[in-house]
Amino acid sequence: WFAVSVHNSTLRNTMTAMHEIMHIFFHKQWWKFCEDKSVPSKNIWDIKEAVTVLLNLWFKDLLVDVDLGHEEHAELRHSIKEWFLENRNFQETLLKACKYMKINPEKSPNWSPS
């Protein structure tokens, strides 16, 4: 489950819901893919947080706000966006994100679950 705020607009809560649904989808469909690439769980968490940047591309005509994500993932989010724009293939983009996190595990913020 996830929550939205009664103090936010319906459109802002819709963005929150989309962000959280993408996390749920990632856990169900892509977590094992990353594990199979030998990415530690802590770094898979970072990838899961960062791929929400793609909502800004996929739903740009429907959104009144953008998914900013966490500041600590800004570099990875930028790379994910660029990789996706190069190939328009989520799996290939995710593979690049897995390689990135294996090479740069220190990019994981301290608050990420281990």
CYANA upper distance limits for C-alpha pairs under 8 A (distance plus 0.5 A):
  2 PHE  CA     17 ALA  CA      8.25
  2 PHE  CA     20 GLU  CA      7.49
  4 VAL  CA      8 ASN  CA      8.29
  4 VAL  CA     13 ASN  CA      6.11
  4 VAL  CA     16 THR  CA      7.28
  4 VAL  CA     17 ALA  CA      7.82
  5 SER  CA     13 ASN  CA      7.35
  8 ASN  CA     12 ARG  CA      6.48
  8 ASN  CA     13 ASN  CA      6.74
  9 SER  CA     13 ASN  CA      6.69
 10 THR  CA     14 THR  CA      6.54
 11 LEU  CA     15 MET  CA      6.90
 11 LEU  CA     63 LEU  CA      8.30
 11 LEU  CA     64 VAL  CA      7.67
 12 ARG  CA     16 THR  CA      6.88
 12 ARG  CA     65 ASP  CA      7.68
 13 ASN  CA     17 ALA  CA      6.59
 14 THR  CA     18 MET  CA      6.65
 15 MET  CA     19 HIS  CA      6.67
 15 MET  CA     63 LEU  CA      7.92
 15 MET  CA     65 ASP  CA      7.99
 15 MET  CA     66 VAL  CA      8.42
 15 MET  CA     67 ASP  CA      7.82
 16 THR  CA     20 GLU  CA      6.72
 17 ALA  CA     21 ILE  CA      6.45
 18 MET  CA     22 MET  CA      6.59
 18 MET  CA     55 LEU  CA      8.37
 19 HIS  CA     23 HIS  CA      7.04
 19 HIS  CA     52 THR  CA      6.70
 19 HIS  CA     55 LEU  CA      8.10
 19 HIS  CA     67 ASP  CA      8.00
 20 GLU  CA     24 ILE  CA      6.88
 21 ILE  CA     25 PHE  CA      6.61
 22 MET  CA     26 PHE  CA      6.54
 22 MET  CA     52 THR  CA      7.27
 23 HIS  CA     27 HIS  CA      6.75
 23 HIS  CA     48 LYS  CA      6.80
 23 HIS  CA     49 GLU  CA      7.81
 23 HIS  CA     52 THR  CA      8.29
 24 ILE  CA     28 LYS  CA      6.79
 25 PHE  CA     29 GLN  CA      6.35
 25 PHE  CA     30 TRP  CA      8.16
 26 PHE  CA     30 TRP  CA      5.44
 26 PHE  CA     31 TRP  CA      6.63
 26 PHE  CA     48 LYS  CA      6.99
 27 HIS  CA     31 TRP  CA      5.55
 27 HIS  CA     48 LYS  CA      8.45
 29 GLN  CA     33 PHE  CA      8.31
 30 TRP  CA     34 CYS  CA      7.02
 31 TRP  CA     35 GLU  CA      6.82
 31 TRP  CA     44 ILE  CA      7.49
 32 LYS  CA     36 ASP  CA      6.46
 33 PHE  CA     37 LYS  CA      7.10
 34 CYS  CA     38 SER  CA      7.23
 34 CYS  CA     39 VAL  CA      6.27
 34 CYS  CA     44 ILE  CA      6.99
 34 CYS  CA     94 LEU  CA      8.44
 34 CYS  CA     95 LEU  CA      8.21
 34 CYS  CA     98 CYS  CA      6.81
 35 GLU  CA     39 VAL  CA      5.87
 35 GLU  CA     40 PRO  CA      7.40
 35 GLU  CA     41 SER  CA      7.81
 35 GLU  CA     44 ILE  CA      8.18
 37 LYS  CA     98 CYS  CA      7.44
 38 SER  CA    102 LYS  CA      8.46
 39 VAL  CA     43 ASN  CA      6.89
 39 VAL  CA     44 ILE  CA      6.81
 39 VAL  CA     98 CYS  CA      6.83
 39 VAL  CA    101 MET  CA      7.67
 39 VAL  CA    102 LYS  CA      6.48
 40 PRO  CA     44 ILE  CA      6.77
 40 PRO  CA    102 LYS  CA      8.47
 41 SER  CA     45 TRP  CA      6.68
 41 SER  CA    114 SER  CA      6.93
 42 LYS  CA     46 ASP  CA      7.29
 42 LYS  CA    108 SER  CA      7.92
 42 LYS  CA    112 SER  CA      6.80
 42 LYS  CA    113 PRO  CA      6.18
 42 LYS  CA    114 SER  CA      5.01
 43 ASN  CA     47 ILE  CA      6.91
 43 ASN  CA    101 MET  CA      6.63
 43 ASN  CA    102 LYS  CA      8.35
 43 ASN  CA    105 PRO  CA      7.09
 43 ASN  CA    108 SER  CA      6.83
 44 ILE  CA     48 LYS  CA      6.60
 44 ILE  CA     98 CYS  CA      8.12
 44 ILE  CA    101 MET  CA      8.50
 45 TRP  CA     49 GLU  CA      6.73
 45 TRP  CA    112 SER  CA      7.47
 45 TRP  CA    113 PRO  CA      7.79
 46 ASP  CA     50 ALA  CA      6.60
 46 ASP  CA     73 HIS  CA      7.64
 46 ASP  CA    108 SER  CA      6.89
 46 ASP  CA    112 SER  CA      7.71
 47 ILE  CA     51 VAL  CA      6.54
 47 ILE  CA     76 LEU  CA      8.32
 47 ILE  CA     97 ALA  CA      7.15
 47 ILE  CA     98 CYS  CA      8.02
 47 ILE  CA    101 MET  CA      8.35
 48 LYS  CA     52 THR  CA      7.82
 49 GLU  CA     69 GLY  CA      7.49
 49 GLU  CA     70 HIS  CA      8.23
 49 GLU  CA     73 HIS  CA      8.10
 50 ALA  CA     69 GLY  CA      7.28
 50 ALA  CA     70 HIS  CA      8.43
 50 ALA  CA     73 HIS  CA      6.48
 50 ALA  CA     74 ALA  CA      8.25
 50 ALA  CA     76 LEU  CA      6.88
 50 ALA  CA     77 ARG  CA      5.47
 50 ALA  CA     80 ILE  CA      8.06
 51 VAL  CA     77 ARG  CA      7.05
 51 VAL  CA     80 ILE  CA      7.16
 52 THR  CA     56 ASN  CA      8.33
 52 THR  CA     67 ASP  CA      7.46
 52 THR  CA     69 GLY  CA      7.70
 53 VAL  CA     57 LEU  CA      8.03
 53 VAL  CA     67 ASP  CA      6.61
 53 VAL  CA     68 LEU  CA      7.58
 53 VAL  CA     69 GLY  CA      7.65
 53 VAL  CA     77 ARG  CA      6.45
 53 VAL  CA     80 ILE  CA      8.14
 53 VAL  CA     81 LYS  CA      7.21
 54 LEU  CA     58 TRP  CA      6.60
 54 LEU  CA     80 ILE  CA      8.36
 54 LEU  CA     81 LYS  CA      6.90
 55 LEU  CA     59 PHE  CA      6.16
 55 LEU  CA     60 LYS  CA      7.96
 55 LEU  CA     67 ASP  CA      7.45
 56 ASN  CA     60 LYS  CA      5.77
 56 ASN  CA     63 LEU  CA      8.15
 56 ASN  CA     66 VAL  CA      6.33
 56 ASN  CA     67 ASP  CA      6.76
 59 PHE  CA     63 LEU  CA      6.69
 69 GLY  CA     73 HIS  CA      7.69
 69 GLY  CA     74 ALA  CA      8.10
 70 HIS  CA     74 ALA  CA      7.33
 72 GLU  CA    107 LYS  CA      8.33
 72 GLU  CA    108 SER  CA      8.18
 72 GLU  CA    109 PRO  CA      6.75
 73 HIS  CA     77 ARG  CA      6.41
 73 HIS  CA    107 LYS  CA      8.41
 73 HIS  CA    108 SER  CA      8.40
 74 ALA  CA     78 HIS  CA      6.60
 75 GLU  CA     79 SER  CA      6.82
 76 LEU  CA     80 ILE  CA      6.55
 76 LEU  CA     97 ALA  CA      8.12
 77 ARG  CA     81 LYS  CA      6.68
 78 HIS  CA     82 GLU  CA      6.81
 79 SER  CA     83 TRP  CA      6.50
 80 ILE  CA     84 PHE  CA      6.53
 80 ILE  CA     93 THR  CA      6.92
 80 ILE  CA     94 LEU  CA      8.33
 80 ILE  CA     97 ALA  CA      7.24
 81 LYS  CA     85 LEU  CA      6.69
 82 GLU  CA     86 GLU  CA      6.76
 83 TRP  CA     87 ASN  CA      7.09
 83 TRP  CA     88 ARG  CA      8.47
 83 TRP  CA     93 THR  CA      6.06
 83 TRP  CA     96 LYS  CA      8.08
 84 PHE  CA     88 ARG  CA      5.41
 84 PHE  CA     89 ASN  CA      6.66
 84 PHE  CA     90 PHE  CA      7.09
 84 PHE  CA     92 GLU  CA      8.41
 84 PHE  CA     93 THR  CA      5.96
 87 ASN  CA     92 GLU  CA      8.00
 87 ASN  CA     93 THR  CA      8.17
 89 ASN  CA     93 THR  CA      6.69
 90 PHE  CA     94 LEU  CA      6.50
 91 GLN  CA     95 LEU  CA      6.62
 92 GLU  CA     96 LYS  CA      6.87
 93 THR  CA     97 ALA  CA      6.79
 94 LEU  CA     98 CYS  CA      6.64
 95 LEU  CA     99 LYS  CA      6.82
 96 LYS  CA    100 TYR  CA      6.59
 97 ALA  CA    101 MET  CA      6.69
 98 CYS  CA    102 LYS  CA      6.69
 99 LYS  CA    103 ILE  CA      6.79
100 TYR  CA    104 ASN  CA      6.42
101 MET  CA    105 PRO  CA      5.67
101 MET  CA    107 LYS  CA      8.02
108 SER  CA    112 SER  CA      7.24
